[in-house]
Amino acid sequence: MSDTVNLYDAKTQLSRLVDRAAAGEDIIIARAGKPIVRLVPIEPVGPRMPGLLKGLIVPDALFDPLTEDEATHWE
């Protein structure tokens, strides 16, 4: 269930609203009764997995100099 909060009230209660969102509650912030943003918790990022790119082959052509046409796009 989501709770709608007016923008003015959200400014005065931001810490409380963030705590509620972090606990899993969906908070909608509205301006003049019109919903404008949703305050939701971010998904936790898991630990990095070493070796995910093991076996990836980078072609030698990747290191070739740019052609004149390609180089003009970088100037």
C-alpha positions in Angstrom: 0.0 0.0 0.0 1.3 3.5 -0.8 0.9 6.7 1.2 0.5 10.0 -0.6 2.2 13.0 1.1 2.0 16.7 0.0 5.3 18.2 -1.0 5.2 20.8 1.8 4.7 18.1 4.4 7.3 15.9 2.8 9.9 18.7 3.2 9.2 18.9 6.9 9.0 15.1 7.4 11.8 14.0 5.0 13.8 11.9 7.6 10.6 10.1 8.7 9.5 9.4 5.2 12.9 8.1 4.2 12.9 5.7 7.2 9.4 4.5 6.2 10.5 4.0 2.6 13.7 2.1 3.7 11.4 -0.2 5.7 9.6 -1.1 2.5 6.8 1.4 2.4 5.9 3.1 -0.9 5.6 6.8 -0.4 4.2 9.1 -3.2 4.9 12.8 -3.0 2.3 15.1 -4.6 2.2 18.7 -5.6 -1.3 20.2 -5.3 -2.7 16.7 -5.1 -1.0 15.5 -8.3 1.5 12.7 -7.7 5.0 13.8 -8.9 7.5 11.3 -7.4 7.7 8.0 -5.6 10.0 7.4 -2.7 11.0 3.7 -2.6 14.0 1.9 -1.2 16.8 1.0 -3.5 17.6 -2.6 -4.2 20.8 -3.7 -2.3 23.7 -4.4 -4.5 25.3 -7.8 -4.0 29.0 -8.4 -3.7 31.1 -8.4 -6.9 31.8 -11.7 -8.4 35.4 -12.1 -9.4 36.0 -13.9 -12.7 32.7 -13.0 -14.4 34.6 -11.9 -17.5 37.0 -14.8 -17.5 37.5 -16.1 -21.0 36.5 -12.8 -22.6 38.5 -12.3 -25.7 39.2 -8.7 -26.8 39.9 -8.6 -30.5 43.3 -7.0 -31.5 41.4 -4.7 -33.9 40.1 -2.8 -30.9 43.6 -1.3 -30.5 44.1 -0.3 -34.1 44.4 3.4 -34.8 41.3 5.2 -35.8 40.6 6.0 -39.4 40.6 9.7 -40.4 36.8 9.6 -40.7 36.5 8.1 -37.1 39.0 10.6 -35.7 37.1 13.6 -37.0 34.2 12.6 -34.7 36.5 12.8 -31.7 37.8 16.3 -32.4 
